Amino acid sequence: MELIRILTPDFVYPDDRGLLVQLCRGGYRQINAVFTRKGAVRGNWHYHAHTDEAFFILSGRIRLTARKDGVTEEREFTTGDMFLIPANVRHTFVYLEDTYLVGMYTAGVENPDGTKDILTD
């Protein structure tokens, strides 16, 4: 069972001006930019019933732990890494350095009825 899927950007274009990284061409309805300080924890074992989450680490380092059906997977990610957490996988992030990341959600977390697809039960 693969709880954390490693992704690669659609393309990376370095030149003498710097770097352009295309994360996706479609498929996401919500995109968040997040800054978190070293030592903080986010996620707190939540999951999403209807959305997959993809993340791209702009700078920093995190430890991600994911759980489903008695299986636990833990990975560290750093600047330039990209990964996906499928729907219905519980997860939490520990920030090992001050970190900037982009989070992309296939269905978003705000449901049309005003509830949120952020579950902890």
C-alpha positions as CSV (number, residue, x, y, z in Angstrom):
1,M,0.0,0.0,0.0
2,E,1.5,3.3,-1.1
3,L,0.4,6.1,1.4
4,I,2.8,8.7,0.1
5,R,3.4,9.1,-3.6
6,I,6.5,10.8,-4.9
7,L,5.7,13.2,-7.7
8,T,7.8,15.2,-10.2
9,P,6.9,18.6,-11.6
10,D,5.6,18.7,-15.2
11,F,8.9,20.4,-16.1
12,V,11.8,22.3,-14.7
13,Y,13.4,25.1,-16.7
14,P,16.7,26.5,-15.4
15,D,18.5,29.3,-17.2
16,D,20.8,32.2,-16.3
17,R,17.8,34.2,-14.8
18,G,16.9,31.4,-12.3
19,L,14.5,28.5,-12.3
20,L,10.9,28.0,-13.5
21,V,9.1,24.9,-12.1
22,Q,5.7,24.0,-13.5
23,L,4.0,22.0,-10.8
24,C,0.8,21.1,-12.8
25,R,-1.3,22.0,-15.8
26,G,-4.6,21.2,-14.2
27,G,-6.5,18.8,-11.9
28,Y,-6.4,21.0,-8.8
29,R,-9.2,23.2,-7.4
30,Q,-7.5,24.7,-4.4
31,I,-3.9,25.9,-4.1
32,N,-2.4,27.2,-0.8
33,A,1.0,28.8,-0.1
34,V,2.0,27.9,3.5
35,F,4.9,29.1,5.7
36,T,5.5,27.2,8.9
37,R,8.2,27.7,11.6
38,K,10.7,25.0,12.6
39,G,9.3,22.8,15.4
40,A,5.7,23.3,14.5
41,V,3.3,20.5,13.8
42,R,0.5,20.7,11.2
43,G,-2.1,18.1,10.2
44,N,-2.6,16.5,13.6
45,W,-3.7,13.2,12.0
46,H,-6.4,14.5,9.8
47,Y,-7.5,13.2,6.5
48,H,-9.7,14.2,3.5
49,A,-12.5,11.9,2.3
50,H,-12.8,13.5,-1.2
51,T,-9.5,15.1,-2.1
52,D,-5.9,14.1,-2.8
53,E,-3.3,16.6,-1.6
54,A,-0.1,17.3,-3.5
55,F,2.8,19.3,-2.0
56,F,5.9,21.0,-3.3
57,I,8.5,22.2,-0.9
58,L,9.8,25.6,-1.9
59,S,12.3,25.7,0.9
60,G,12.9,24.0,4.2
61,R,12.5,20.4,5.5
62,I,9.6,18.4,6.9
63,R,8.9,14.9,8.2
64,L,5.6,13.5,7.0
65,T,3.9,10.5,8.7
66,A,0.9,8.9,7.0
67,R,-1.3,6.1,8.3
68,K,-4.1,3.9,6.9
69,D,-5.5,0.5,7.7
70,G,-2.7,-0.2,10.3
71,V,0.1,0.7,7.9
72,T,2.4,3.7,8.7
73,E,4.8,5.4,6.3
74,E,7.3,8.1,7.3
75,R,9.4,10.2,4.9
76,E,11.4,13.4,5.1
77,F,11.1,16.0,2.3
78,T,13.3,19.0,1.5
79,T,13.5,21.9,-0.9
80,G,12.4,20.8,-4.4
81,D,10.6,17.7,-3.3
82,M,7.0,17.0,-4.5
83,F,4.6,14.3,-3.2
84,L,1.0,13.4,-3.0
85,I,-1.2,12.1,-0.1
86,P,-4.3,10.3,-1.4
87,A,-7.7,10.8,0.0
88,N,-8.5,8.8,3.2
89,V,-4.9,8.7,4.4
90,R,-4.4,10.2,7.9
91,H,-1.3,12.4,8.0
92,T,0.7,14.9,10.1
93,F,3.7,17.1,9.4
94,V,6.6,18.0,11.7
95,Y,8.6,21.0,10.5
96,L,12.3,20.3,10.9
97,E,13.2,23.8,9.5
98,D,11.3,27.0,8.7
99,T,9.5,25.8,5.6
100,Y,7.6,27.4,2.6
101,L,5.5,25.0,0.6
102,V,2.7,24.9,-1.9
103,G,-0.3,22.6,-1.2
104,M,-2.7,21.6,-4.0
105,Y,-6.0,19.9,-3.5
106,T,-7.9,18.0,-6.2
107,A,-11.4,18.8,-4.8
108,G,-10.6,21.5,-2.2
109,V,-11.5,21.3,1.5
110,E,-14.5,23.6,1.5
111,N,-17.7,21.6,0.6
112,P,-20.6,23.3,-1.2
113,D,-22.7,22.9,1.9
114,G,-20.2,24.9,4.0
115,T,-18.7,21.9,5.8
116,K,-15.0,21.0,5.4
117,D,-13.5,17.9,4.0
118,I,-11.0,17.8,7.0
119,L,-11.8,14.8,9.2
120,T,-10.2,13.5,12.4
121,D,-12.7,10.8,13.5
